Amino acid sequence: MPLRVLALCGFTQNAHIYSKQLGAIRKTCKEVEFVFLEPPIVVEKADMPWNQNLSEFDSTATTDENAQTPETTPRAWWLSAKDRTVYTSAWTRSPLDCMTSI
């Protein structure tokens, strides 16, 4: 049974983008199965902290709705209030419960 590695992408990325970013590592680790999960929240332009650009997060995603594809849609695991005191997620159940099926 091959070693399985759970790969969770960062803010404004998605499973497709992160898979491409880890391409060299995946090719080197031929005996390893990488499992990429898609974050549940689509990041809108208004969700961006401090009016930052997506490239500042090392992301090739876009918030331009006309240019978005499933491969370029920015996603997140949770969002925070502007004062960063409250975090909300789209999980209807615990993230750990969701991962048990992996």
C-alpha positions in Angstrom: 0.0 0.0 0.0 1.5 3.3 -1.0 2.1 6.2 1.4 -0.8 8.7 1.1 -0.1 12.4 1.8 -3.0 14.8 2.4 -2.2 18.1 0.6 -4.2 21.1 1.7 -3.8 24.2 -0.4 -3.5 27.7 1.1 -5.7 30.8 0.9 -6.9 31.7 -2.6 -5.5 28.5 -4.1 -7.4 25.3 -5.0 -6.6 21.6 -5.5 -5.7 22.1 -9.2 -3.3 25.0 -8.5 -1.7 23.2 -5.6 -1.3 20.0 -7.5 0.6 21.9 -10.2 2.8 23.7 -7.7 3.8 20.3 -6.2 4.4 18.8 -9.6 8.1 18.4 -9.2 7.7 16.8 -5.8 5.0 14.4 -7.0 7.3 13.3 -9.9 10.2 12.7 -7.5 8.0 10.8 -5.0 6.6 8.1 -7.3 5.7 5.8 -4.5 3.6 8.4 -2.8 -0.1 9.1 -3.5 -1.0 12.8 -3.0 -4.6 13.5 -2.1 -5.7 17.0 -2.9 -8.9 18.4 -1.3 -10.9 21.3 -2.7 -11.6 24.0 -0.1 -15.4 24.6 0.3 -15.4 28.4 0.1 -15.1 30.4 -3.1 -13.1 33.6 -2.4 -14.7 36.7 -3.7 -12.8 40.0 -4.3 -14.5 41.4 -1.2 -13.1 38.6 0.9 -9.5 39.6 0.2 -7.8 41.0 3.3 -6.3 44.5 3.1 -7.3 44.7 -0.6 -4.3 42.5 -1.5 -3.6 41.0 -4.9 -3.9 37.2 -5.4 -0.3 37.1 -6.6 0.7 38.1 -3.0 -0.6 34.7 -1.9 1.5 32.9 -4.6 -1.8 32.1 -6.4 -2.6 31.8 -10.1 -6.3 32.1 -9.3 -8.5 35.0 -10.4 -11.4 36.9 -8.8 -12.5 38.1 -12.2 -15.8 36.1 -12.5 -15.7 36.3 -16.4 -12.3 34.7 -16.5 -12.8 32.1 -13.8 -12.7 28.4 -14.6 -12.8 25.5 -12.0 -9.0 25.5 -12.3 -8.6 29.3 -11.6 -11.3 29.9 -8.9 -9.7 31.0 -5.6 -10.9 29.0 -2.6 -10.5 29.0 1.2 -11.1 26.7 4.1 -12.5 29.6 6.2 -12.9 33.3 6.2 -12.4 35.8 9.0 -14.1 39.0 10.1 -12.2 42.2 9.4 -11.0 42.3 13.0 -9.9 38.6 12.7 -11.9 37.7 15.9 -14.5 35.4 14.2 -13.8 32.7 11.7 -16.5 31.1 9.6 -16.4 28.1 7.5 -18.7 26.3 5.0 -18.2 23.0 6.7 -21.5 21.4 7.6 -19.6 18.9 9.7 -16.2 18.7 11.2 -13.3 18.8 8.7 -11.8 15.7 10.4 -15.1 13.9 9.8 -14.9 14.8 6.1 -11.3 13.4 5.9 -12.2 10.0 7.3 -13.5 9.0 3.9 -10.1 9.7 2.3 
